[in-house]
Amino acid sequence: MSATRPLPRLGPDNRAFWTGGEVNELRIARCGDCGGFVHPPRPVCRHCLSYNVAPHVVAGTGVIDTFTINYQKWHPAMEVPFVIARVTLDDAPGVVLTTNIVGCDVDDVAIGDTVSVVFEQQDDVYIPLFERTASR
Amino acid sequence: MTGRDAYITGIGQSEVGRPLDRAPLLLTVDAVKEALADAGLAIDQIDGVSTYPGRAPTYLAFSPVGADELIDALGIRATWYAGGGEITSQLGAVVAAATAVSAGLARHVICFRTVYEAGAMQRPEEYAMRRPDRVDGSGQWTAPFNAMSAANWVAQYATRHMHRYGLTREQLAQIALTCSANAARNPRALVRQALTMDEYLGARMISTPLCLYDCDRYTDASTVLIVSAADALDEVSAAPVRIAAMAGSVDRHSWDQAEWMASYATGADLWRHTDYTPDDVDTVQLYDGFSYLALTWLEGLGFCEVGEAGRFIEGGKRIALDGELPLNTGGGQLGAGRLHGFGFAHEAVVQLRGQGGERQVPGDPKVAVASSGGGPLATALLLARD
């Protein structure tokens, strides 16, 4: 699956998120005035409308909110099955990342598992994937 | 009835197939002609057009015909029109039309949705999807994880429903089984053979817990609804169906940041606009691009408590054609093909007029719900013959 990931087009709003893995940082945009997180990243705070928004390094740990095991080959080069999950971050309330759970059997994944970020580089993009650190 | 009400006064549908050779513009015109004949209107009485999502140049198969082209092709002189995807899902185009006729901007509006995903595959030179090298916009938050399909996005909500509320595959199966049983009685349906529980449980997985039969199938078709103003009903020969209430919502237009599907907020909001209650509804036509979406609509509209839809449809009797709340009587998208939202309003009108033939809901139904979307966007219509 890894060789065939579609990649994001990088620009001023999303570059910090997609390149933080180069220095092993998961960066989520955060408002310097109200402290709220802004994801997807944009230069305005969705909580208080401040323009004082900047990338903030978070711990990279979280919990599996929900997941699915994908069996369908959406294109011929895709290796299946693999796990797609929604992960909530421990220190960025309200932010949910769609990601893949890697490094374990697909049948071992469960809602509530704790996870930690790992980055996979493809070209100039560092894709944040997650590994299980403990089951429920 | 008030002067501000809007009515569905004509319905039409082209041939439904997979694939069809007929050009999408002609499928659209076929459906328009059927709707005009149904309403007893001539084309020069049409003064508005509304469509979803408008012509889609980067993926033409998804929406090959726009309002501009139809208006010009049929010589329509419009005083109002709209077509776009930034709206609360497919039936948002009907909400827009109803709002326009209520405001006096038009008298008779053609609303249409034309889909051509199967036919397009036969003609890649005309219909190739234009994929950029890199992903922009909201797609960048799912595509890099190979979460390519709405099946993946919807499946995660379904997994959570199972985890929180104990929904089972056998319960979820009742959506697909009910749709296929109804489709078998609909001469225009794509799938004409009723599915069994064993076939459902043995089907290959697409994205857990959704199997092949939890996913609708793309098809080629055009569906048309004519929406008319209350003060224009004397020009119409068909029995008008009143749009008794409308609701739509978007929370976060995102498949991961939104905690719940928009069907919950929209379903609850629908009842704020009417004196009718869920107990008054005789049949529901609920969006089932994926089976699980229809289940969320049952909860969102208040036919059962949140978390209870699995038990509500268990065994399938309650939502069967002769049950207390017949669901997707034309087969829905799971059985009749991906008419993409408009099929639900079309079928609601068929049922309220008593024109369902073999699939007619017994007992002279007078009130129906039609919905589209789920996920981050949702629209609901309450339709009444009153």
Interface residues (C-beta under 8 A of the other chain):
Chain A: M1 T4 R5 P6 L7 P8 R9 L10 N14 H39 P40 D65 T66 F67 T68 I69 N70 Y71 Q72 W74 H75 M78 F82 I84 A85 R86 V95 V96 L97 T98 T99 N100 I111 V125 I127 L129
Chain B: P132 D133 R134 V135 D136 S138 G139 Q140 W141 T142 A143 P144 F145 N146 A147 M148 S149 A151 N152 A155 Q156 Y157 A158 T159 R160 H163 R204 M205 I206 S207 T208 P209 L210 S254 W255 D256 Q257
